């Protein structure tokens, strides 16, 4: 494994870089499959898997119910950040 770069080396590399440099020939857009190594590991930023077909009415209703209940509780002056409702003032 390569040794980590010092702050001075990183600064030197950053100052030498040109903002006008073109993208690499093997650069891919976010969300597209790449043939080679991934840009970021899957555990760090996984590709979203839900499609429009996965939006069932039951799932949309459940998420909407959770969002609306949080808005109503916070609008009534109750803080539910830590799980149990408490008076926010």
Gaussian input, Z-matrix of N, CA and C with variables (Angstrom, degrees):
# hf/3-21g

backbone

0 1
 N
 C     1     B1
 C     2     B2     1     A1
 N     3     B3     2     A2     1     D1
 C     4     B4     3     A3     2     D2
 C     5     B5     4     A4     3     D3
 N     6     B6     5     A5     4     D4
 C     7     B7     6     A6     5     D5
 C     8     B8     7     A7     6     D6
 N     9     B9     8     A8     7     D7
 C    10    B10     9     A9     8     D8
 C    11    B11    10    A10     9     D9
 N    12    B12    11    A11    10    D10
 C    13    B13    12    A12    11    D11
 C    14    B14    13    A13    12    D12
 N    15    B15    14    A14    13    D13
 C    16    B16    15    A15    14    D14
 C    17    B17    16    A16    15    D15
 N    18    B18    17    A17    16    D16
 C    19    B19    18    A18    17    D17
 C    20    B20    19    A19    18    D18
 N    21    B21    20    A20    19    D19
 C    22    B22    21    A21    20    D20
 C    23    B23    22    A22    21    D21
 N    24    B24    23    A23    22    D22
 C    25    B25    24    A24    23    D23
 C    26    B26    25    A25    24    D24
 N    27    B27    26    A26    25    D25
 C    28    B28    27    A27    26    D26
 C    29    B29    28    A28    27    D27
 N    30    B30    29    A29    28    D28
 C    31    B31    30    A30    29    D29
 C    32    B32    31    A31    30    D30
 N    33    B33    32    A32    31    D31
 C    34    B34    33    A33    32    D32
 C    35    B35    34    A34    33    D33
 N    36    B36    35    A35    34    D34
 C    37    B37    36    A36    35    D35
 C    38    B38    37    A37    36    D36
 N    39    B39    38    A38    37    D37
 C    40    B40    39    A39    38    D38
 C    41    B41    40    A40    39    D39
 N    42    B42    41    A41    40    D40
 C    43    B43    42    A42    41    D41
 C    44    B44    43    A43    42    D42
 N    45    B45    44    A44    43    D43
 C    46    B46    45    A45    44    D44
 C    47    B47    46    A46    45    D45
 N    48    B48    47    A47    46    D46
 C    49    B49    48    A48    47    D47
 C    50    B50    49    A49    48    D48
 N    51    B51    50    A50    49    D49
 C    52    B52    51    A51    50    D50
 C    53    B53    52    A52    51    D51
 N    54    B54    53    A53    52    D52
 C    55    B55    54    A54    53    D53
 C    56    B56    55    A55    54    D54
 N    57    B57    56    A56    55    D55
 C    58    B58    57    A57    56    D56
 C    59    B59    58    A58    57    D57
 N    60    B60    59    A59    58    D58
 C    61    B61    60    A60    59    D59
 C    62    B62    61    A61    60    D60
 N    63    B63    62    A62    61    D61
 C    64    B64    63    A63    62    D62
 C    65    B65    64    A64    63    D63
 N    66    B66    65    A65    64    D64
 C    67    B67    66    A66    65    D65
 C    68    B68    67    A67    66    D66
 N    69    B69    68    A68    67    D67
 C    70    B70    69    A69    68    D68
 C    71    B71    70    A70    69    D69
 N    72    B72    71    A71    70    D70
 C    73    B73    72    A72    71    D71
 C    74    B74    73    A73    72    D72
 N    75    B75    74    A74    73    D73
 C    76    B76    75    A75    74    D74
 C    77    B77    76    A76    75    D75
 N    78    B78    77    A77    76    D76
 C    79    B79    78    A78    77    D77
 C    80    B80    79    A79    78    D78
 N    81    B81    80    A80    79    D79
 C    82    B82    81    A81    80    D80
 C    83    B83    82    A82    81    D81
 N    84    B84    83    A83    82    D82
 C    85    B85    84    A84    83    D83
 C    86    B86    85    A85    84    D84
 N    87    B87    86    A86    85    D85
 C    88    B88    87    A87    86    D86
 C    89    B89    88    A88    87    D87
 N    90    B90    89    A89    88    D88
 C    91    B91    90    A90    89    D89
 C    92    B92    91    A91    90    D90
 N    93    B93    92    A92    91    D91
 C    94    B94    93    A93    92    D92
 C    95    B95    94    A94    93    D93
 N    96    B96    95    A95    94    D94
 C    97    B97    96    A96    95    D95
 C    98    B98    97    A97    96    D96
 N    99    B99    98    A98    97    D97
 C   100   B100    99    A99    98    D98
 C   101   B101   100   A100    99    D99
 N   102   B102   101   A101   100   D100
 C   103   B103   102   A102   101   D101
 C   104   B104   103   A103   102   D102
 N   105   B105   104   A104   103   D103
 C   106   B106   105   A105   104   D104
 C   107   B107   106   A106   105   D105
 N   108   B108   107   A107   106   D106
 C   109   B109   108   A108   107   D107
 C   110   B110   109   A109   108   D108
 N   111   B111   110   A110   109   D109
 C   112   B112   111   A111   110   D110
 C   113   B113   112   A112   111   D111
 N   114   B114   113   A113   112   D112
 C   115   B115   114   A114   113   D113
 C   116   B116   115   A115   114   D114
 N   117   B117   116   A116   115   D115
 C   118   B118   117   A117   116   D116
 C   119   B119   118   A118   117   D117
 N   120   B120   119   A119   118   D118
 C   121   B121   120   A120   119   D119
 C   122   B122   121   A121   120   D120
 N   123   B123   122   A122   121   D121
 C   124   B124   123   A123   122   D122
 C   125   B125   124   A124   123   D123
 N   126   B126   125   A125   124   D124
 C   127   B127   126   A126   125   D125
 C   128   B128   127   A127   126   D126
 N   129   B129   128   A128   127   D127
 C   130   B130   129   A129   128   D128
 C   131   B131   130   A130   129   D129
 N   132   B132   131   A131   130   D130
 C   133   B133   132   A132   131   D131
 C   134   B134   133   A133   132   D132
 N   135   B135   134   A134   133   D133
 C   136   B136   135   A135   134   D134
 C   137   B137   136   A136   135   D135
 N   138   B138   137   A137   136   D136
 C   139   B139   138   A138   137   D137
 C   140   B140   139   A139   138   D138
 N   141   B141   140   A140   139   D139
 C   142   B142   141   A141   140   D140
 C   143   B143   142   A142   141   D141
 N   144   B144   143   A143   142   D142
 C   145   B145   144   A144   143   D143
 C   146   B146   145   A145   144   D144
 N   147   B147   146   A146   145   D145
 C   148   B148   147   A147   146   D146
 C   149   B149   148   A148   147   D147
 N   150   B150   149   A149   148   D148
 C   151   B151   150   A150   149   D149
 C   152   B152   151   A151   150   D150
 N   153   B153   152   A152   151   D151
 C   154   B154   153   A153   152   D152
 C   155   B155   154   A154   153   D153
 N   156   B156   155   A155   154   D154
 C   157   B157   156   A156   155   D155
 C   158   B158   157   A157   156   D156
 N   159   B159   158   A158   157   D157
 C   160   B160   159   A159   158   D158
 C   161   B161   160   A160   159   D159
 N   162   B162   161   A161   160   D160
 C   163   B163   162   A162   161   D161
 C   164   B164   163   A163   162   D162
 N   165   B165   164   A164   163   D163
 C   166   B166   165   A165   164   D164
 C   167   B167   166   A166   165   D165
 N   168   B168   167   A167   166   D166
 C   169   B169   168   A168   167   D167
 C   170   B170   169   A169   168   D168
 N   171   B171   170   A170   169   D169
 C   172   B172   171   A171   170   D170
 C   173   B173   172   A172   171   D171
 N   174   B174   173   A173   172   D172
 C   175   B175   174   A174   173   D173
 C   176   B176   175   A175   174   D174
 N   177   B177   176   A176   175   D175
 C   178   B178   177   A177   176   D176
 C   179   B179   178   A178   177   D177
 N   180   B180   179   A179   178   D178
 C   181   B181   180   A180   179   D179
 C   182   B182   181   A181   180   D180
 N   183   B183   182   A182   181   D181
 C   184   B184   183   A183   182   D182
 C   185   B185   184   A184   183   D183
 N   186   B186   185   A185   184   D184
 C   187   B187   186   A186   185   D185
 C   188   B188   187   A187   186   D186
 N   189   B189   188   A188   187   D187
 C   190   B190   189   A189   188   D188
 C   191   B191   190   A190   189   D189
 N   192   B192   191   A191   190   D190
 C   193   B193   192   A192   191   D191
 C   194   B194   193   A193   192   D192
 N   195   B195   194   A194   193   D193
 C   196   B196   195   A195   194   D194
 C   197   B197   196   A196   195   D195
 N   198   B198   197   A197   196   D196
 C   199   B199   198   A198   197   D197
 C   200   B200   199   A199   198   D198
 N   201   B201   200   A200   199   D199
 C   202   B202   201   A201   200   D200
 C   203   B203   202   A202   201   D201
 N   204   B204   203   A203   202   D202
 C   205   B205   204   A204   203   D203
 C   206   B206   205   A205   204   D204
 N   207   B207   206   A206   205   D205
 C   208   B208   207   A207   206   D206
 C   209   B209   208   A208   207   D207
 N   210   B210   209   A209   208   D208
 C   211   B211   210   A210   209   D209
 C   212   B212   211   A211   210   D210
 N   213   B213   212   A212   211   D211
 C   214   B214   213   A213   212   D212
 C   215   B215   214   A214   213   D213
 N   216   B216   215   A215   214   D214
 C   217   B217   216   A216   215   D215
 C   218   B218   217   A217   216   D216
 N   219   B219   218   A218   217   D217
 C   220   B220   219   A219   218   D218
 C   221   B221   220   A220   219   D219
 N   222   B222   221   A221   220   D220
 C   223   B223   222   A222   221   D221
 C   224   B224   223   A223   222   D222
 N   225   B225   224   A224   223   D223
 C   226   B226   225   A225   224   D224
 C   227   B227   226   A226   225   D225
 N   228   B228   227   A227   226   D226
 C   229   B229   228   A228   227   D227
 C   230   B230   229   A229   228   D228
 N   231   B231   230   A230   229   D229
 C   232   B232   231   A231   230   D230
 C   233   B233   232   A232   231   D231
 N   234   B234   233   A233   232   D232
 C   235   B235   234   A234   233   D233
 C   236   B236   235   A235   234   D234
 N   237   B237   236   A236   235   D235
 C   238   B238   237   A237   236   D236
 C   239   B239   238   A238   237   D237
 N   240   B240   239   A239   238   D238
 C   241   B241   240   A240   239   D239
 C   242   B242   241   A241   240   D240
 N   243   B243   242   A242   241   D241
 C   244   B244   243   A243   242   D242
 C   245   B245   244   A244   243   D243
 N   246   B246   245   A245   244   D244
 C   247   B247   246   A246   245   D245
 C   248   B248   247   A247   246   D246
 N   249   B249   248   A248   247   D247
 C   250   B250   249   A249   248   D248
 C   251   B251   250   A250   249   D249
 N   252   B252   251   A251   250   D250
 C   253   B253   252   A252   251   D251
 C   254   B254   253   A253   252   D252
 N   255   B255   254   A254   253   D253
 C   256   B256   255   A255   254   D254
 C   257   B257   256   A256   255   D255
 N   258   B258   257   A257   256   D256
 C   259   B259   258   A258   257   D257
 C   260   B260   259   A259   258   D258
 N   261   B261   260   A260   259   D259
 C   262   B262   261   A261   260   D260
 C   263   B263   262   A262   261   D261
 N   264   B264   263   A263   262   D262
 C   265   B265   264   A264   263   D263
 C   266   B266   265   A265   264   D264

   B1=1.4471
   B2=1.5248
   B3=1.3127
   B4=1.4596
   B5=1.5239
   B6=1.3203
   B7=1.4611
   B8=1.5233
   B9=1.3350
   B10=1.4657
   B11=1.5339
   B12=1.3157
   B13=1.4544
   B14=1.5222
   B15=1.3110
   B16=1.4614
   B17=1.5264
   B18=1.3332
   B19=1.4641
   B20=1.5233
   B21=1.3048
   B22=1.4660
   B23=1.5225
   B24=1.3381
   B25=1.4613
   B26=1.5309
   B27=1.3220
   B28=1.4645
   B29=1.5256
   B30=1.3293
   B31=1.4612
   B32=1.5188
   B33=1.3235
   B34=1.4640
   B35=1.5273
   B36=1.3315
   B37=1.4628
   B38=1.5332
   B39=1.3281
   B40=1.4553
   B41=1.5251
   B42=1.3230
   B43=1.4659
   B44=1.5337
   B45=1.3281
   B46=1.4628
   B47=1.5301
   B48=1.3289
   B49=1.4639
   B50=1.5216
   B51=1.3094
   B52=1.4608
   B53=1.5236
   B54=1.3383
   B55=1.4674
   B56=1.5317
   B57=1.3199
   B58=1.4567
   B59=1.5253
   B60=1.3457
   B61=1.4607
   B62=1.5247
   B63=1.3204
   B64=1.4698
   B65=1.5352
   B66=1.3134
   B67=1.4496
   B68=1.5235
   B69=1.3102
   B70=1.4589
   B71=1.5273
   B72=1.3098
   B73=1.4615
   B74=1.5286
   B75=1.3325
   B76=1.4599
   B77=1.5326
   B78=1.3339
   B79=1.4600
   B80=1.5250
   B81=1.3315
   B82=1.4608
   B83=1.5172
   B84=1.3101
   B85=1.4539
   B86=1.5263
   B87=1.3304
   B88=1.4579
   B89=1.5195
   B90=1.3236
   B91=1.4524
   B92=1.5075
   B93=1.3231
   B94=1.4564
   B95=1.5159
   B96=1.2985
   B97=1.4567
   B98=1.5235
   B99=1.3147
   B100=1.4633
   B101=1.5196
   B102=1.3049
   B103=1.4629
   B104=1.5206
   B105=1.3172
   B106=1.4600
   B107=1.5144
   B108=1.3117
   B109=1.4564
   B110=1.5256
   B111=1.3082
   B112=1.4540
   B113=1.5259
   B114=1.3297
   B115=1.4547
   B116=1.5140
   B117=1.3304
   B118=1.4591
   B119=1.5229
   B120=1.3143
   B121=1.4686
   B122=1.5326
   B123=1.3033
   B124=1.4631
   B125=1.5300
   B126=1.3371
   B127=1.4575
   B128=1.5260
   B129=1.3274
   B130=1.4597
   B131=1.5248
   B132=1.3005
   B133=1.4544
   B134=1.5292
   B135=1.3424
   B136=1.4589
   B137=1.5220
   B138=1.3114
   B139=1.4558
   B140=1.5277
   B141=1.3321
   B142=1.4644
   B143=1.5253
   B144=1.3115
   B145=1.4552
   B146=1.5286
   B147=1.3218
   B148=1.4507
   B149=1.5281
   B150=1.2922
   B151=1.4621
   B152=1.5243
   B153=1.3073
   B154=1.4647
   B155=1.5272
   B156=1.3225
   B157=1.4680
   B158=1.5239
   B159=1.3440
   B160=1.4644
   B161=1.5207
   B162=1.3198
   B163=1.4605
   B164=1.5171
   B165=1.3025
   B166=1.4527
   B167=1.5278
   B168=1.3202
   B169=1.4667
   B170=1.5315
   B171=1.3139
   B172=1.4612
   B173=1.5320
   B174=1.3197
   B175=1.4610
   B176=1.5311
   B177=1.3229
   B178=1.4642
   B179=1.5307
   B180=1.3274
   B181=1.4613
   B182=1.5263
   B183=1.3306
   B184=1.4623
   B185=1.5245
   B186=1.3156
   B187=1.4650
   B188=1.5246
   B189=1.3089
   B190=1.4602
   B191=1.5219
   B192=1.3194
   B193=1.4629
   B194=1.5282
   B195=1.3229
   B196=1.4689
   B197=1.5296
   B198=1.3164
   B199=1.4690
   B200=1.5203
   B201=1.3204
   B202=1.4614
   B203=1.5264
   B204=1.3381
   B205=1.4646
   B206=1.5228
   B207=1.3411
   B208=1.4699
   B209=1.5290
   B210=1.3369
   B211=1.4636
   B212=1.5262
   B213=1.3224
   B214=1.4581
   B215=1.5176
   B216=1.3237
   B217=1.4643
   B218=1.5266
   B219=1.3156
   B220=1.4614
   B221=1.5311
   B222=1.3103
   B223=1.4556
   B224=1.5188
   B225=1.3147
   B226=1.4598
   B227=1.5203
   B228=1.3150
   B229=1.4659
   B230=1.5089
   B231=1.3029
   B232=1.4587
   B233=1.5211
   B234=1.3085
   B235=1.4572
   B236=1.5264
   B237=1.3300
   B238=1.4584
   B239=1.5332
   B240=1.3271
   B241=1.4602
   B242=1.5194
   B243=1.3135
   B244=1.4655
   B245=1.5204
   B246=1.3245
   B247=1.4542
   B248=1.5063
   B249=1.3259
   B250=1.4562
   B251=1.5193
   B252=1.3400
   B253=1.4638
   B254=1.5335
   B255=1.3198
   B256=1.4553
   B257=1.5139
   B258=1.3395
   B259=1.4613
   B260=1.5161
   B261=1.3191
   B262=1.4597
   B263=1.5195
   B264=1.2912
   B265=1.4647
   B266=1.4445
   A1=108.36
   A2=116.67
   A3=121.54
   A4=110.51
   A5=114.92
   A6=119.62
   A7=109.70
   A8=117.42
   A9=118.95
   A10=110.82
   A11=115.63
   A12=120.97
   A13=110.57
   A14=115.66
   A15=119.85
   A16=109.04
   A17=115.81
   A18=119.88
   A19=111.09
   A20=116.85
   A21=120.10
   A22=111.07
   A23=117.13
   A24=121.04
   A25=111.05
   A26=116.57
   A27=119.93
   A28=111.08
   A29=116.53
   A30=120.36
   A31=110.70
   A32=116.38
   A33=120.78
   A34=110.99
   A35=117.35
   A36=121.03
   A37=111.31
   A38=116.83
   A39=120.51
   A40=111.07
   A41=116.88
   A42=120.19
   A43=111.26
   A44=117.15
   A45=120.70
   A46=111.95
   A47=117.83
   A48=121.07
   A49=110.22
   A50=115.55
   A51=121.33
   A52=108.76
   A53=117.97
   A54=119.21
   A55=112.89
   A56=116.86
   A57=120.47
   A58=112.74
   A59=117.40
   A60=119.85
   A61=109.70
   A62=118.02
   A63=119.77
   A64=110.44
   A65=114.85
   A66=119.83
   A67=109.36
   A68=115.79
   A69=120.15
   A70=109.65
   A71=115.98
   A72=120.68
   A73=111.73
   A74=117.61
   A75=120.25
   A76=112.66
   A77=118.34
   A78=121.27
   A79=109.98
   A80=116.40
   A81=121.22
   A82=109.25
   A83=116.87
   A84=122.14
   A85=109.64
   A86=116.60
   A87=121.70
   A88=109.67
   A89=116.23
   A90=121.44
   A91=114.63
   A92=118.63
   A93=120.40
   A94=109.12
   A95=115.13
   A96=120.66
   A97=110.10
   A98=116.46
   A99=119.86
   A100=108.73
   A101=115.77
   A102=120.51
   A103=111.42
   A104=117.09
   A105=121.36
   A106=111.87
   A107=115.02
   A108=121.11
   A109=110.04
   A110=116.31
   A111=120.89
   A112=109.91
   A113=115.48
   A114=119.91
   A115=111.23
   A116=117.59
   A117=123.01
   A118=108.22
   A119=117.54
   A120=118.43
   A121=111.14
   A122=116.62
   A123=122.70
   A124=112.02
   A125=118.19
   A126=120.23
   A127=111.71
   A128=118.19
   A129=121.50
   A130=111.37
   A131=117.24
   A132=121.28
   A133=108.95
   A134=117.01
   A135=119.02
   A136=111.81
   A137=115.85
   A138=121.63
   A139=107.61
   A140=118.38
   A141=120.17
   A142=110.97
   A143=116.19
   A144=120.87
   A145=113.68
   A146=118.63
   A147=120.54
   A148=110.49
   A149=116.55
   A150=121.37
   A151=109.09
   A152=116.30
   A153=120.76
   A154=111.24
   A155=117.21
   A156=120.45
   A157=111.78
   A158=117.03
   A159=120.83
   A160=112.63
   A161=117.48
   A162=120.91
   A163=109.74
   A164=115.45
   A165=119.82
   A166=108.85
   A167=117.97
   A168=119.98
   A169=112.32
   A170=116.95
   A171=119.97
   A172=111.00
   A173=117.41
   A174=121.65
   A175=110.67
   A176=117.00
   A177=121.10
   A178=109.65
   A179=117.57
   A180=121.59
   A181=111.11
   A182=117.54
   A183=121.51
   A184=111.23
   A185=117.01
   A186=120.13
   A187=109.96
   A188=117.49
   A189=120.82
   A190=112.17
   A191=117.27
   A192=121.71
   A193=110.81
   A194=117.13
   A195=120.87
   A196=110.34
   A197=117.19
   A198=121.20
   A199=110.58
   A200=117.67
   A201=121.00
   A202=111.84
   A203=117.55
   A204=119.30
   A205=111.04
   A206=117.35
   A207=119.69
   A208=110.14
   A209=117.49
   A210=120.35
   A211=111.68
   A212=117.19
   A213=120.47
   A214=111.92
   A215=117.49
   A216=120.19
   A217=111.42
   A218=117.30
   A219=120.06
   A220=110.82
   A221=117.51
   A222=120.92
   A223=112.31
   A224=118.01
   A225=122.41
   A226=112.02
   A227=117.77
   A228=120.82
   A229=113.49
   A230=117.40
   A231=120.39
   A232=109.47
   A233=117.13
   A234=121.97
   A235=107.86
   A236=116.93
   A237=120.77
   A238=111.04
   A239=115.80
   A240=120.03
   A241=111.81
   A242=117.53
   A243=120.96
   A244=112.90
   A245=118.61
   A246=121.27
   A247=113.79
   A248=118.95
   A249=121.49
   A250=109.87
   A251=117.64
   A252=119.62
   A253=111.57
   A254=116.91
   A255=123.59
   A256=108.20
   A257=116.38
   A258=119.95
   A259=108.00
   A260=116.92
   A261=121.63
   A262=113.63
   A263=120.71
   A264=120.12
   A265=109.99
   D1=141.46
   D2=-179.14
   D3=-70.58
   D4=149.64
   D5=178.55
   D6=-71.85
   D7=146.75
   D8=179.01
   D9=-65.96
   D10=149.07
   D11=179.42
   D12=-82.22
   D13=146.31
   D14=177.33
   D15=-80.75
   D16=169.17
   D17=178.83
   D18=-62.70
   D19=-37.05
   D20=179.68
   D21=-65.30
   D22=-41.18
   D23=178.91
   D24=-66.54
   D25=-40.34
   D26=178.28
   D27=-65.36
   D28=-40.46
   D29=177.91
   D30=-63.21
   D31=-42.36
   D32=179.13
   D33=-62.22
   D34=-42.94
   D35=178.38
   D36=-64.58
   D37=-40.65
   D38=-179.01
   D39=-66.87
   D40=-39.74
   D41=-179.33
   D42=-70.74
   D43=-28.88
   D44=-179.22
   D45=-80.61
   D46=-18.37
   D47=-178.02
   D48=-72.51
   D49=146.57
   D50=179.19
   D51=-109.82
   D52=130.36
   D53=178.27
   D54=-67.91
   D55=-13.00
   D56=-179.49
   D57=-90.06
   D58=-1.15
   D59=179.27
   D60=-61.30
   D61=136.61
   D62=179.13
   D63=-72.61
   D64=163.14
   D65=175.67
   D66=-66.75
   D67=154.22
   D68=177.51
   D69=-63.92
   D70=152.49
   D71=-177.88
   D72=-64.85
   D73=-27.23
   D74=-178.28
   D75=-97.92
   D76=13.03
   D77=178.93
   D78=-68.90
   D79=140.38
   D80=179.27
   D81=-123.80
   D82=153.00
   D83=178.29
   D84=-73.18
   D85=153.75
   D86=178.47
   D87=-60.64
   D88=135.13
   D89=177.14
   D90=90.93
   D91=-7.49
   D92=178.09
   D93=-97.28
   D94=146.90
   D95=179.21
   D96=-70.24
   D97=138.77
   D98=176.54
   D99=-113.07
   D100=147.54
   D101=-178.76
   D102=-78.37
   D103=-28.36
   D104=-176.84
   D105=-96.43
   D106=-148.26
   D107=179.76
   D108=-69.94
   D109=150.11
   D110=-179.67
   D111=-75.55
   D112=151.26
   D113=178.21
   D114=-71.61
   D115=-40.47
   D116=176.21
   D117=-128.29
   D118=147.15
   D119=178.40
   D120=-66.26
   D121=150.95
   D122=-176.80
   D123=-59.54
   D124=-35.00
   D125=-178.89
   D126=-70.94
   D127=-21.42
   D128=-177.62
   D129=-83.27
   D130=-46.46
   D131=-179.70
   D132=-146.78
   D133=84.18
   D134=-178.42
   D135=-69.14
   D136=152.54
   D137=177.59
   D138=-74.49
   D139=132.04
   D140=179.22
   D141=-59.39
   D142=138.12
   D143=-175.72
   D144=-107.57
   D145=-13.20
   D146=-175.75
   D147=-77.07
   D148=134.58
   D149=176.46
   D150=-113.31
   D151=175.58
   D152=179.75
   D153=-63.08
   D154=-28.13
   D155=179.49
   D156=-70.36
   D157=-21.48
   D158=179.77
   D159=-80.98
   D160=-8.48
   D161=179.77
   D162=-82.68
   D163=82.13
   D164=178.29
   D165=-80.02
   D166=154.42
   D167=178.79
   D168=-57.63
   D169=-35.30
   D170=179.66
   D171=-65.14
   D172=-42.39
   D173=-179.65
   D174=-67.54
   D175=-42.42
   D176=178.76
   D177=-63.19
   D178=-42.69
   D179=178.63
   D180=-62.80
   D181=-43.66
   D182=-178.56
   D183=-63.24
   D184=-46.19
   D185=179.24
   D186=-65.33
   D187=-42.40
   D188=177.86
   D189=-61.91
   D190=-38.98
   D191=178.64
   D192=-64.14
   D193=-42.75
   D194=179.00
   D195=-63.84
   D196=-45.92
   D197=-179.51
   D198=-63.31
   D199=-46.11
   D200=-179.09
   D201=-64.65
   D202=-38.97
   D203=179.29
   D204=-66.25
   D205=-37.99
   D206=177.19
   D207=-65.18
   D208=-42.28
   D209=179.05
   D210=-63.96
   D211=-42.68
   D212=179.47
   D213=-66.19
   D214=-42.51
   D215=179.01
   D216=-64.51
   D217=-43.91
   D218=178.94
   D219=-69.61
   D220=-35.53
   D221=177.46
   D222=-66.94
   D223=-28.87
   D224=177.72
   D225=-80.89
   D226=-0.82
   D227=177.99
   D228=91.34
   D229=15.15
   D230=177.84
   D231=-103.22
   D232=137.08
   D233=179.31
   D234=-100.49
   D235=122.46
   D236=-179.12
   D237=-118.20
   D238=25.70
   D239=-177.08
   D240=-62.01
   D241=-40.79
   D242=-175.00
   D243=-102.02
   D244=18.30
   D245=173.24
   D246=107.57
   D247=-55.77
   D248=-177.86
   D249=-94.27
   D250=137.03
   D251=179.59
   D252=-65.12
   D253=131.22
   D254=176.72
   D255=-133.75
   D256=153.89
   D257=176.21
   D258=-70.91
   D259=130.42
   D260=-171.30
   D261=-79.80
   D262=-12.03
   D263=-178.83
   D264=-96.12

